[in-house]
Amino acid sequence: MDIKVEGLDALLTKLGSIAKIETTLRPWAERTLTEAQKDTDYTQSSPPKRAGQSYIRTFTMMAGWRNEIVVSSGSIAARRYNNRTPYGPFVMGRSKQTGIFARRWPTDAIIEKRIAPAVISDLERTIQSELNK
């Protein structure tokens, strides 16, 4: 997904460093990760069992979610919300989801599409607020 964020160049000019942008935008990043977590928490209680299903859920994927903001040398290296469960891509991956999970579990692309507009809007409001100071 290509994302265009209005005001980011102006914010860099105003603050003068990526490190200052990271500090300024950290509360936004934490809110964003919380929104992603709400979506994945939902998936952990659904879908319901199929008739005749013998599989017993282990909740391994639920325990595998990580909410991280990685900072390296004073700048953002990565902001990510991911799951380290080895079979996760087959359950929720946009290109690897297998048939048994299709239409029962949202893919990462579906979650991204669902939360991206609000996340981008919130980021642009945060940037504009900082530019107005």
SVG drawing of the C-alpha trace seen along z (x, -y; Angstrom):
<svg xmlns="http://www.w3.org/2000/svg" viewBox="-22 -28 45 62">
<polyline fill="none" stroke="black" stroke-width="0.4" points="0.0,0.0 1.4,-3.4 0.8,-6.0 1.2,-9.8 1.4,-11.8 0.9,-15.5 3.2,-17.8 6.0,-15.3 8.6,-17.3 7.5,-20.5 7.8,-18.9 11.3,-17.7 12.3,-21.2 10.8,-22.6 12.2,-20.1 15.5,-19.6 16.1,-15.9 14.6,-12.5 15.2,-12.0 13.0,-15.0 10.3,-13.7 10.5,-10.3 10.0,-11.9 7.1,-14.1 5.3,-11.2 5.9,-8.5 2.4,-9.1 0.8,-8.8 2.8,-5.6 1.6,-4.1 -2.0,-5.0 -1.6,-3.4 -0.3,-0.2 -3.1,-0.1 -5.6,-0.3 -3.9,2.6 -4.0,4.5 -7.8,4.0 -8.3,5.6 -6.1,8.6 -7.7,9.0 -11.0,9.3 -9.6,12.1 -8.6,14.1 -12.2,14.6 -13.4,15.5 -14.2,17.2 -16.5,19.7 -15.9,23.4 -17.2,25.1 -19.7,27.9 -17.7,31.1 -14.4,29.2 -12.0,31.3 -9.2,28.7 -8.8,27.2 -7.5,23.6 -4.2,23.2 -4.2,19.3 -0.6,19.4 -1.2,16.7 -2.9,14.5 0.2,14.8 2.5,14.1 1.5,10.5 4.2,7.9 3.7,4.2 7.1,2.6 8.6,-0.8 12.2,-0.1 14.6,-3.1 18.2,-2.9 20.8,-5.6 18.2,-8.2 16.0,-7.6 13.1,-5.3 14.3,-2.1 10.9,-0.5 7.4,-0.6 5.7,2.6 2.9,4.7 3.5,8.3 3.0,11.9 6.0,14.2 4.0,17.4 5.6,19.5 2.2,20.5 0.8,16.9 1.1,16.1 -1.0,19.2 -3.8,17.9 -3.7,14.2 -1.1,13.4 -2.4,11.5 -0.6,13.8 -0.2,17.0 -3.5,17.5 -4.7,21.1 -8.2,22.1 -9.2,23.4 -8.8,19.8 -10.0,17.8 -13.2,15.8 -13.0,16.8 -9.9,14.9 -9.1,11.4 -5.8,11.0 -3.2,8.4 -4.3,6.6 -7.9,6.4 -6.8,5.1 -4.5,2.6 -7.3,1.4 -9.7,1.1 -7.5,-0.9 -5.2,-2.9 -7.5,-5.8 -8.0,-6.6 -4.3,-6.1 -3.2,-8.4 -5.8,-11.0 -4.6,-10.9 -1.0,-11.2 -1.7,-14.3 -3.6,-15.9 -0.7,-15.3 1.8,-16.7 -0.4,-19.8 -0.8,-20.3 3.0,-20.3 3.4,-22.6 0.9,-25.1 2.9,-25.4"/>
</svg>
